[in-house]
Amino acid sequence: ATFSGVRLDGSVKIRSDGGAVSIYGNNGTSGGDYGGVRLGAGGSGGSITASGNIDITGISTNSHGIYIESTNYEISSTAGTVTLTGQGWDGVTIWDSSSKINAYGKVTINGTGSNGIGAYITVSSTGNGTGWIRSTNGNVEINGISGNTIHYSTYIRMPIISSLGTVTISGNGPSGGVNAENSYWGS
């Protein structure tokens, strides 16, 4: 399945038992508070699951490239990889610490924030640290690039797990690279 210009409400579930899921959203120069791809808008418990690879790309000129908004949102590939690529004011933002990203293979998150945060993993504590980013058989790589002169490029506020591979986290920007806060509200 391929989608363009995407907003998925909180309870929407996308499932592909026999293949991949690809989502692309670009809000161009139009207004809008939540950018290229907005997942879990205004709700709880939405999901994207597939047996193959899951690739999500969001581009925004004035907001988030990818914004995972709801509580208990899950992105899971049972036999493939998960890749999130966001470019915008903020690159990739996972709002709540109850969200889960799972992959059999590699998990890659690349966020470029032109004037915000590149990879913002997570903002809110309402999930009490019950979520994670995890690969069971591959690596986890999180990269944040920012042009912001106030914030770090990458924030990590939830568990990042690679059962059989390596975890690589990077950040590049004028105010600092990576800020990992392990005491952040139960993470």
Order of alpha helices (4+ residues) and beta strands (2+ residues): beta-beta-beta-beta-beta-beta-beta-beta-beta-beta-beta-beta-beta-beta-beta-beta-beta-beta-beta-beta
